Amino acid sequence: MQPSATIQETLNTPVAGRYDVIVVGGGASGTVAAIAAARTGARTLLVERGGCLGGAATANLVAQWVAFFHGETRVVGGIPFELAERVQAAGGSDGFHRYVMGEAAGTPFPLRVLPFNPETVKWVLDGVVNEAGVDVLLHTAFARALVQDGSMAGVTVETVQGRLALLAPVVVDASGDALVCASAGVPSQDDGGERQPCTLSFRLSNVDVARFRAVPPDERRARVLGGLQRGELFWESLSFVSTPGGTDAICLMSRIQDIDALDARDASRAEQEGRRQIASIVGFLRREIPGFGNAILADIAERVGVRETRRIQGRYTLSEEDIMQARGFDDAIALGAGPMDRHQPGGTGIRLYAPPEPFEIPLRALLPVGVEGLLVCGRTLSATREAMAGARHMATSMAMGQAVGTLGAIAAASGRRPSSVPAAEVQQDLARAQALFRRAQAAHQPA
Ligand SMILES: Cc1cc2nc3c(=O)[nH]c(=O)nc-3n(C[C@H](O)[C@H](O)[C@H](O)COP(=O)(O)OP(=O)(O)OC[C@H]3O[C@@H](n4cnc5c(N)ncnc54)[C@H](O)[C@@H]3O)c2cc1C
């Protein structure tokens, strides 16, 4: 949407709170960042525009945590693994499963994932943030970064009470879109190229998942290709997650192209196009796919899922070579597992390949250039496009969140800038919290 003019607004914004650490975005990475900061002793505020925490896992119905494991080796511990255990204990998941990604696209890729019921994740996360003492503001949208003399001073937000100011020396940008960074003037690495397509997920109930699983992969692929040819499907996927009970299928089958999710009009068009595609896909599944004949459309995600927007310019840019050559970093604070999955912009396929080993993510990739007191985590890390495609999975995002939440709290408690806290201090705290951040640790983890 191209603005045609500007107006000047004069605002008197009430200051509604002072904190040590403010986290913007209560998704995968931000929720864990807030828990880590609060457990490390910081007065912590978590700001989320939606009505629940969890981000893609809940609001976008992306109902499986990927990248806890590289092959059979666990690479993420600490708070994310604790959350995985608590979701299972709450009956929201029946544990880690083997899942074949990209099967219908002819690029089968086996993974160990944790499928879950997103509704359970919502209240498990509520419980964990409340226990940690995090102050949570839901239905609260970030508005503007408050920067004084090159350092963060807080943020303004829009709430049901109107615009409020919230002050803190450390702000974590976990918005997925680097909204705080953009507002604070941090450069982005966005090269303006085509972004990965978006997906609006939906949930079907009354599905005979066991019957579907019995269909041979070749037959499934042939049916998918037929659906694509007839324009009833939009990419080579029968991708769905089955929640505990085996009667629901949470489907990631729409593919919405040519969307810049940072453009207001595109973001609206994406939702409507997603629903149009879902109407077609549901008809195809009921008619063509064994096990789906009596399926009932139970839910459509409240928001379209966005794979890619801004990647910030940080003090280090993680590259595909770093990942594929398993480069080690002195300031490693999280481990990624991949896969490197890049959905073809404009196409119907997916490029999928595995890092040869778990890969280390350096703290510098989460420190934006130019502004002090600002940290990032999740899919907006400082990375090349390919590297982001391998580091964006939710378990990896959560691990980054634990690192920056810990760093933010250490910095605030000691009155230091986050950039002057030695990585070794963060690593010590992470190790105490059983987080994994070095390849050597992962190798010794029992599955
Ligand atoms: C369709 C799709 C399928 C995927 N499949 C998988 C998968 O199977 N498994 C997997 O592990 N990963 C998957 N991913 C990747 C993964 O979901 C994301 O990369 C990951 O969630 C990134 O974490 P994050 O914390 O950066 O962002 P998110 O989890 O998206 O969280 C960002 C949060 O910020 C909030 N926010 C945004 N703007 C504002 C604002 N102005 N004010 C306040 N809050 C705001 C959002 O509401 C959201 O809660 C998929 C992604 C998509 C889109």
The ligand as a MOL file (V3000), in Angstrom:
LIG
                    3D

  0  0  0     0  0            999 V3000
M  V30 BEGIN CTAB
M  V30 COUNTS 53 58 0 0 0
M  V30 BEGIN ATOM
M  V30 1 C 3.2510 -22.1660 6.8620 0
M  V30 2 C 4.4130 -22.4050 7.7440 0
M  V30 3 C 4.7560 -23.7030 8.0610 0
M  V30 4 C 5.8180 -23.9220 8.9370 0
M  V30 5 N 6.0900 -25.2120 9.3220 0
M  V30 6 C 6.8840 -25.3910 10.4030 0
M  V30 7 C 6.9050 -26.6360 11.0700 0
M  V30 8 O 6.2330 -27.5950 10.6740 0
M  V30 9 N 7.6650 -26.7320 12.1970 0
M  V30 10 C 8.4560 -25.7180 12.6520 0
M  V30 11 O 9.1390 -25.8760 13.6690 0
M  V30 12 N 8.4730 -24.5230 11.9950 0
M  V30 13 C 7.6760 -24.3280 10.9310 0
M  V30 14 N 7.6020 -23.1010 10.3320 0
M  V30 15 C 8.5340 -22.0290 10.7270 0
M  V30 16 C 8.2040 -21.4090 12.0610 0
M  V30 17 O 6.8420 -21.4810 12.3550 0
M  V30 18 C 8.6380 -19.9340 12.1840 0
M  V30 19 O 9.8070 -19.6860 11.4670 0
M  V30 20 C 8.8450 -19.6380 13.6770 0
M  V30 21 O 7.5920 -19.6670 14.3090 0
M  V30 22 C 9.5560 -18.3480 13.8800 0
M  V30 23 O 9.4780 -17.9920 15.2450 0
M  V30 24 P 9.3400 -16.4720 15.6280 0
M  V30 25 O 9.2940 -16.4030 17.1060 0
M  V30 26 O 10.3620 -15.6880 14.9020 0
M  V30 27 O 7.9400 -16.0280 14.9820 0
M  V30 28 P 6.4550 -16.4140 15.3530 0
M  V30 29 O 6.3520 -17.7440 15.9750 0
M  V30 30 O 5.6690 -16.1600 14.1070 0
M  V30 31 O 6.0510 -15.3150 16.4300 0
M  V30 32 C 5.9860 -13.9310 16.1570 0
M  V30 33 C 4.9780 -13.3300 17.1320 0
M  V30 34 O 5.0360 -11.9150 17.0850 0
M  V30 35 C 3.7150 -11.4150 17.1540 0
M  V30 36 N 3.6780 -10.0760 16.5730 0
M  V30 37 C 3.8450 -9.7420 15.2780 0
M  V30 38 N 3.6810 -8.4260 15.1140 0
M  V30 39 C 3.4190 -7.9200 16.3500 0
M  V30 40 C 3.1470 -6.6100 16.8290 0
M  V30 41 N 3.0960 -5.5530 16.0140 0
M  V30 42 N 2.9200 -6.4340 18.1470 0
M  V30 43 C 2.9330 -7.5090 19.0010 0
M  V30 44 N 3.1680 -8.7710 18.5900 0
M  V30 45 C 3.4100 -8.9630 17.2760 0
M  V30 46 C 2.9130 -12.4310 16.3550 0
M  V30 47 O 1.5260 -12.3490 16.6260 0
M  V30 48 C 3.5450 -13.7310 16.8100 0
M  V30 49 O 2.9190 -14.2760 17.9550 0
M  V30 50 C 6.5720 -22.8350 9.4460 0
M  V30 51 C 6.2200 -21.5270 9.1120 0
M  V30 52 C 5.1390 -21.3060 8.2730 0
M  V30 53 C 4.7470 -19.9020 7.9760 0
M  V30 END ATOM
M  V30 BEGIN BOND
M  V30 1 1 1 2
M  V30 2 1 2 3
M  V30 3 2 2 52
M  V30 4 2 3 4
M  V30 5 1 4 5
M  V30 6 1 4 50
M  V30 7 2 5 6
M  V30 8 1 6 7
M  V30 9 1 6 13
M  V30 10 2 7 8
M  V30 11 1 7 9
M  V30 12 1 9 10
M  V30 13 2 10 11
M  V30 14 1 10 12
M  V30 15 2 12 13
M  V30 16 1 13 14
M  V30 17 1 14 15
M  V30 18 1 14 50
M  V30 19 1 15 16
M  V30 20 1 16 17
M  V30 21 1 16 18
M  V30 22 1 18 19
M  V30 23 1 18 20
M  V30 24 1 20 21
M  V30 25 1 20 22
M  V30 26 1 22 23
M  V30 27 1 23 24
M  V30 28 2 24 25
M  V30 29 1 24 26
M  V30 30 1 24 27
M  V30 31 1 27 28
M  V30 32 2 28 29
M  V30 33 1 28 30
M  V30 34 1 28 31
M  V30 35 1 31 32
M  V30 36 1 32 33
M  V30 37 1 33 34
M  V30 38 1 33 48
M  V30 39 1 34 35
M  V30 40 1 35 36
M  V30 41 1 35 46
M  V30 42 1 36 37
M  V30 43 1 36 45
M  V30 44 2 37 38
M  V30 45 1 38 39
M  V30 46 1 39 40
M  V30 47 2 39 45
M  V30 48 1 40 41
M  V30 49 2 40 42
M  V30 50 1 42 43
M  V30 51 2 43 44
M  V30 52 1 44 45
M  V30 53 1 46 47
M  V30 54 1 46 48
M  V30 55 1 48 49
M  V30 56 2 50 51
M  V30 57 1 51 52
M  V30 58 1 52 53
M  V30 END BOND
M  V30 END CTAB
M  END
